[in-house]
């Protein structure tokens, strides 16, 4: 009898686990229309991850006050884009889509309107309230008001300072905007948070699955939220203002450290707790990695990362991290029913140092073992969904990481990374390993410090992904064989044109491997110095291909560029692929990296798998309007 009860309980647990689906954003159709020539408009819209394969679409245009006209003679089944020509631009024109199921039209999407005499341009312009002396930097997106559309959260940076450097930094500021340019709120982190790529990681995600995204980051005494409320003691100033203090000048190495969840709708601080872990001891973050040595002057101790992960397979958690050159600590938090609770804390010092010094200047999140729950690929090591170390390769830290289905036909996911080779040490400068087991599949650039590297399918003539990196002497397949010349950049990536291979995004332009320049964002500039990264690149609206956000050269606007190249490939919005969506959430972290899908998206790909997700109810938000 005991055996029967145990069997029943085990079966129920397995059955419930098998049915578990991730709670994700309930996005709208995301219709976008841009005037691509003097007499035509490109229109794109989303296929949602929960929609059946048999769904089709009808596209309508309304000119002025005339009755809407259906543009397609037959239901649109092969794609989610359309080019509408010979349009009267002397009047307003609006486009909307109706899904078609069993020959029955569903509810119409929202209208997208181009005003009369709209210019030929393939971007949406968002005017900014940039503070004097500030520069628009990294951005993220989330549905901040439950309307099914993304809003933009922008990091406005003053004077940014790298960790080893001395000096007084600017004060980090975050602003939220709607796509139509409506300003929503501003959060000022205050003088006790230093400005720089390694200090100010921020997460935007619907953490409690109520239809409204939250904003989360490290805070301190003097942080002011979006409604003017101050966190902690506004009179405190923990900056070292003594210029005679040498390497300590300008550092913030005293005072309390907090972690805060903010309302996406208003910017109001909803919950604040102590940041885990604290900074002490200052010299407790040393170890092999990062040129080996150590310090107590705020370099290794103040290296922060962050991500979102579905650690239970259903609900998102936020993971705030500290350290990667030596000791690394990852703290997972849950925001549920307006309560912030600690889920687990991983500390590399408890792992007999096999996890010491393995972290990157970035990280990735993916379900590496196929159990429906996420792991954190923290550079050269992986932390399991339960907060335990899964494995460490021992390859130490590096500047870039790419996780995805890089080798079609091989089970699971693979990790490509580049590594710094520190003084008096040896090892590979570039590696590929199995994301589940750590099995090494490739090692190259032995004993060389590799600073840039990318892996993705950019060459249709080669099955699967390719990789290229500083010193690779060409484009390599995932076995390490040279198959062609190296691309002109080893930076960002973007799906932009009509085929399935990916394009090269670098600075303010997009190139196609072996074909050259496809697009330049005139009047716009990239961010983060030599990193030359966009404010954000993601599938923000339209079909499955990606948009890119740049700032204008005068720092007064953001421009969201979208492709106007038709495609016959139909894939659901990439934002409903869990791995891709989580990569967007952490794209802003430290040394920004492009997102990857959890399936192979490239030339000769198989049909994209249906994401195992459930969309949250947009109408159940507990946040007050």
N, C-alpha and C positions, 0 to 999 in steps of 0.2 A: 504493500500500500504506500509506504514511504517512497519507493522507487517511482510509482505512478505519479504521485504528487510532484516529485522533483522533476519528472519528465514534462508534466503539464506546465509547471512554472517556467522551466527552461524554454519550452516551445513558445510560450506566450512572450517571454522576454525577446526571443529571437524574432518572432513575428512582429512585435512592436518596433524592434530595431530596424527590421527590413523595410517597414513602412515609413520610417522616419524621413521627413523631408525638411530641407532647410527653409526657414522663413525669410523671404526676400521681398524687395521693393515691388509694389504694385504700380508699375509704370503705365503711362498712357501710350497712345499710338506714336507719339514723337514725330508728328509730321513737320517736315522742313521744306521750304520752297525758296530757291535762290535764283535770281536772274542770271543765267549763264551766258547768254548772248543778247544781242539787241532785240530779238523777237522770240526768245524761248526761255523757259524756266525748267530747272531740274527739281523734281519732287522726290523725297524719300520718306519712308515711314518704317516703324518697327513691326517685326514679327516677334511676339512674346514667347518666352520659354515654355509656357504652359499651354500653348495653342496647338490644335491637332494639325497633322501634316496635310490634311485635305482642305484646309482653310484657303480661301481665295479673297480677292479684294476688288472693289470698284472704287475708282477715283473720280472725284467731282471738282469742277471749277465754277465759282460764281463770280461774274464780272459785274461790278457796280451793284445795282438793285435787281438785276435780271435773275431769272430762275436758274438754279444750279444745273449744269450740264454734265452728264457722265462722259468722261474722256475715252474710256476703253470700250471697244466693241465687244470684246469677250472678257470674262473674268481674268484678272491678273493672278497667275499661279506660279510663274517661274521666278519672280523677283519681287522686291518691295521698293522699286523706284520706277520713275517714268519721266520722260522729257516731253513737255507740253510746248508746242510751237505756235507761231503766228498769233500772238496775244496782243490785245489792245491795252497798251500801258498808259493810255490817257485816263484810265479809270482804275479804281482799286480792284484787285483780283484776290480771291481767296480759294484755297484748296482744302478739301477734307476727304477722308477715306471711310468707307464702310466695309467691314469684313463680311464675307459671304460664306455661310454654312448651310449645306443642303439646299442651296439655291435661295436661301432666305437672308436678306440683308440684316446685319446687326446694327447696333447703335452707331451713329456717326461719330467720328473722331472730332477733336477740337479743330477749329479753322486755323490755317496759317495764312496771313494776309500780307501781300505786298502792296504798299500804297502806290497811287498813281505816280508815274515817272520815277519809280524806284531805280537806282543805279544798277549797272551790271557789276555785281560783286558777289563773291562766294563766302561771305562771312557775316556774322551777327556782331554788331558793335555794342559794347557795354561801357558807358562812361563811368569813370571812377571818381571817388572822393579820396584821392591820394594825398596824405598829409605832406606838408612841405618837407623836403629833404628825404622822402621815402621813395622806394621803388617797388612796384608790384612784383611778387616773386611766385613761389609755388602756390598752386590752387588745388582744391578738391571739390567734390560734388556730393550732394545728397538732397533728398526731397525734404525740405525744411518746413513745408506747410501742408503736406498731404494731398497735393493736387495732381500727383502723378508726373510732374515735371521736375527736373533737376534744378537746384539753385547752386550758386558758386560761392565757395568760401575761399577767400584770398588772404594769403599772408603778405602783408605790407612790411617791408624791411627797411629799417634805418641803417646805421652803420653796423655791418656784420663783422665779427671777428672770429678767427679760427681758434680752437682751444689752446694751442701752445702760445699764441700771441698775447701780448699785453695790450691794455687800453680799455677805455670805457665804450661799451657798445651802445647802439640805439636800443629803443624799447620795442619789443615785438608787438605788432598790432594785427588783428584778424578782422576782416570785414565780410559780410554776407550780402549777396546781390541776387535778384531774380534775373532770368535771362533777358527780360525787357529793360534791364538797367535799374529797376527799383532797388534802392538801398534798404537793407533790412536791419542790420545792427553792426556794432563794433565792439570788440573785446580788446582791452589793453592789458597786456601781461605785466606791466609795471617794471620798475627799475631793478627788481630782484630776480629777473629772468634774463640771462644774457642772450644776445642775438647772434645767431650763427647756425650753419647747416647741421651741426651736431647737437644743438641744444633744443630746438623748437619743433619737435615732431608733433603733428596734430592728426587726430582721427575724426572722420566724419562718417557716421553710419547710423542706421536705425537699430540701436542696441537693444531696445525692449520690444521691438516688432509691433509698434502701435501706429505705424504709418508716418511717423515724424522722425527724421534723422537727428541724432545728437552730435554735439561737438565735444571732443575730449582732448585734454592736454595737461602737461605739467604746469603748475601755477605756484605762486609764492605770495608772501605778504605784499599787499599793494596792487594785486591784480584787480582790475575793474571789469565787471561783467557787462552784458549788453543792455542792462537797464540801470546802470550807474551804481550798482552795489559793489562794495569793496570786499575782497577776501582778505582775512587776516588783519594785520596792523599796518595801516597806510603810512605811519610815521617811520617805519623801519627802513633802513638803507644798509644792506649787507655788502655792498660793493667795496672792494679794497680801493680806496681813493688816494693811497700813499704812493706817489710816483717813485719813492726811494725803496719800495718793497721788491724791486726787481721783477722776477717772473710772476709775482702774485698781483701786480698792479692791474686793476680792472676786473679781476676774477671775483666770483661770488662763491665763496667756500664756507659760508656760515649762514645760520638762519634756517628756519623751517622750510621744508619742501612739501608741496601738496600735489594731489591729483584731483582734477575737477571734471565733472560732467556738466555740460551746459545745454540748455534748451536750444534746439536748432531753430525754432520759430522766433524766439525773442532774444537769444543770447544770454538769458538769465542763468546764473549758477544754480544747478539743481542739487548737487551734492559735492562735498569736498572732504578728502581724507588725506592722511599722510602718504607721501610718495614712497612706494616700496621698489627698491631698497633705498635707505638713506645713503649719504655720501661717505660715511665714516667706516673705517679709517681712510683718510685721503690717499695713503700709500698702499691701500689694500686692493688695488685694481691692476697691479702689475703682473708680470708673467711673460712667458714666451709669446711672441707675436708683437707686431708694432715695433720692429727693430729691437725686440728683446727687452730693452731696459725698463725703467720705472720712473715714477715721479710722484710728488705730493703737491704739485702746483696747479692742479685742475685740468690736466690734459686727459689722462686715462679715466679718471673718475667721472668726468662730465661728457661721456660719449653715450648718447641716448638713441634708441630706436623704438619703433612701435608698430603694431599691426592689429588687424581684426581677424579672428578665427572662430569657426564653428567647432568648439571643442567638445560639445555633446552631440554634434551632428544636426541639431535643430536650431539652436539659438546662437546668435553671435556674441562673442566675448571680446573685450579689448585687452590687448597685451602690451604693457609698458615695460621697456627694457633699459638696462644700464650696463655699459661695459662690453668690450669685445677684444681688446688687445691682450687682456689677461683674464681676470674674473669677469664672468657674464651672469647677469641675473635677469630673469624674465618673470614678470608678475601678471597673472591673468585675473581680470576683474569681470564681474557680471553686473549689469544694470537691469534689474527686474523690479516691476511694481514700485518704481520710484525709490528703490533701495540699492546701494552700491555695496557689493560684498566681494571678498577675496575668494577666488576659486582655487588657485594654487600658486606657488612660487618655486621656480627652478633656479638653483644657484650652482654654478660650475664648481665652486669650492667644495661642494659635497660629492663630487664625482671623481675624487682622487686625481684631479688635474687632467684627466683625459679630454675634458671639455674646455680646458683653459686656452685662451688665445685663438679660438676658432671662429669668432664672429666677424662679420663683414661690416662695411660702411652702409649696408642695406640688408634686407632679409626678404624671404618669400614665404607664402603660406599655401599649402596644398595638402590634399588627402593622399599621402604617399603610400599607405598600406591598404587602401580600398575599403576601409571599414565605415566610410561615411563621415568620419570625424577628421578634423584638420590637424596637421603637424606644422611646426614652424621650422623652416630650413634657415638656420641661423649661420649662414656662411658655410663653413666646413663641417658643421654638426647639425643634427636634427633633434628637436625636442618633441616628444610624443604628445598626443592630445591630453594625456593625464598629468603632464608636467614633469615626466621623467625623461632623462636622456635616452634617445633611441640608439644613436651611434655617433661617433666622431671619426672623420677620416684622418685627422691630424695634419691637414694641409695648411692650416692657419688662415689668417684673415686676408681679405682682398677688397677690391673696389667695385666689383660687379658680379652679379649672379643672375642666371636665367634658368627657370624651372618650367618644364613642360613635356609634352609628348614629342621629344626631339627625334626619336628613332622609331618610325612606324614599324609595326610587327613585333617590337619588343614589348613585353608586358610592363605595365606601369609607367612611371614618369622618370625623367632623367634630369640631372643637375649639371649645368655647365658653369664653371666659375674661374676667375683669374685670381692670382695670389701674389702677395709681396714676399719676396725671399729676403729675409732679414740678414743682418750682418752675422757672419760666422755660422750660418745654417745652410742647409741644402734642401732642395725639393722642387716640385714642378711649379711653373708659373701659370699653367693652365691645365684644367682637369675636367673630365666628365665622369660622373659616378651615378649609380643607381640610387634613386631617391628613397627607396624602401630599405635597402640593405647596406648601402655604402660601397657596394662592389665597384671597384675602379674600372672604368671602361676606356679611359684615355688619360695619358699624362704627356705633357709637352713643355717646351721652353724650360728645360731643366736648369735650375739654379739661376733663373732670370726673374727679375722683378717686372711683372706685366701690369701695366696701368689701365688698359682699355680692352674690352672684349665683348663680343655679342654672339648669340646663337639663335638662328631662326631660318625658316625656309625662304630664301631669296632667289634661288637659282632653280628654275623648273626642270633643268636637265639632270638634276641630282635628286634621288629619292630622299625624302625626309628633310631635316634641317641641315644647315651648314654652320660652321663657326669660323670666326676670324678675330684676331687679337693682335696687340702690339707684338711685333716680332714673329708672327705666324708665317710670314713670307708667302701670303696668298690666302685664298679661300680654301678651307678644309672641309671634308665630309666628317661625320661624327666618329669615324675611325682614326682621323688624323691625316688622311691622304690629301695631298694638294690637288684640287680639281679646277682651279682657276685663279685669276688675279684677285687680290684683296679689294673689297669695295672702298669707295673714297672716304667713308667714315665708319667708326666703330662706336656708335653712340645710341641713339634712339631708333625705334622702328614704328611703322604705321601701315595698316591696311588702307590703301588709298585708291588704287585704280580698279579696273574691272575684273582682274584675275584673282587667283587665290594665294599667290605668293605675296610676301610682304615687302614693303618699300623702306627706304632708309630716310630717317628723319634726323636732321642735324642742323643746328642753328635755326634759321628761319626758312629753310627750304627742304624739299622732298626730292630724293633721287630714286631712280629704279636701277637695280644692278644690270649692267651691260647696256642700259638705254639712256642714262643721263638724267638731266634735270626734268622733273615733272611740274614743279610748282615752287614759287617763291612768294612769301608773304611780305610784299613791299610795304615799307613803313613800319615794320615790326622788328623786334629784336628778341633774342633768346635770353635766358637767365643763367645765373650761377657761373659766371666767368668762363673759364676754358671748358667747363662741362657742357655748355651750349645747349641747355635743355629747355623745353617749353614750360609754360606755367602748368599745363596738363595736356595729356593726350589720352583720349578715351572714346568709347562709343556712346556719345552723349544724346544723340537723336538720329532720326533717319534710319537707314538700313544698318546692317551689321558692320559696315566699315567705320573707321575711327575719325573723330574730329580732333583738331589741335588748337590749343589756346595759346596765343602770344600776347605780350604787352606791346603797345605802340611805343615808338622811340621817345615820345615826350612823357611817358609814364601816366598818361591821363585816360587811357582806355585799355580794355581787353578786347581782342577780336577772336571769335570762335570760327575757325575755318572748317568747311565741310567739302567733301569731294563733289564734283559735278559730272563725274564719269559714270555712265550707266554700267550696270553689271547684270548678268543673267544668273548669278548665283544667289540662292535664297538660304539664309541662315538666320536663326533667331538672334535677337539682340545679344551682343556679347556680355552685356551687363547682367544677363540672367545665367551666364556660366559662372558658377561660384568662384572658381579659382581666378578668373579674369576680374570679377567684381572686387575681390579682396585685394588683388594687385593694384587696382585703381585707388583703393583706400590707403595703401601704403606707398603709392608712387612718390609722394612728397618727401619720404623719409631719407634724410642724409644725402647720399649720392643717388639721385633719382635714377630709377630703372624702368624700362618699358614693360608693360603687362604682357602676360602670356595666357593662353587658354589652357584648360585642363584636358583638351583633346587636340589631336593634330589638325591644324587648320593650315592647309597649304595645297600645292599642286598634287593631283591624284589622291586627295583625301577621301576617306570613306564618309558616309553621311554623318553629320554631326550628331552626337548622342543627345537624347532628350534630358535636360537638366532635372535632377530630382529635387524640385523646389515647390513650395506653396507660397502664393503671394499674400501678403498681409492685407487686412481690411483697412482701406484708407480712411474709413469713417469712424474708427474706434479710438482715435487719439485722445489721450488724457490731458494733453497740454492745452492750456487755455488759449483762445484766440486773442 
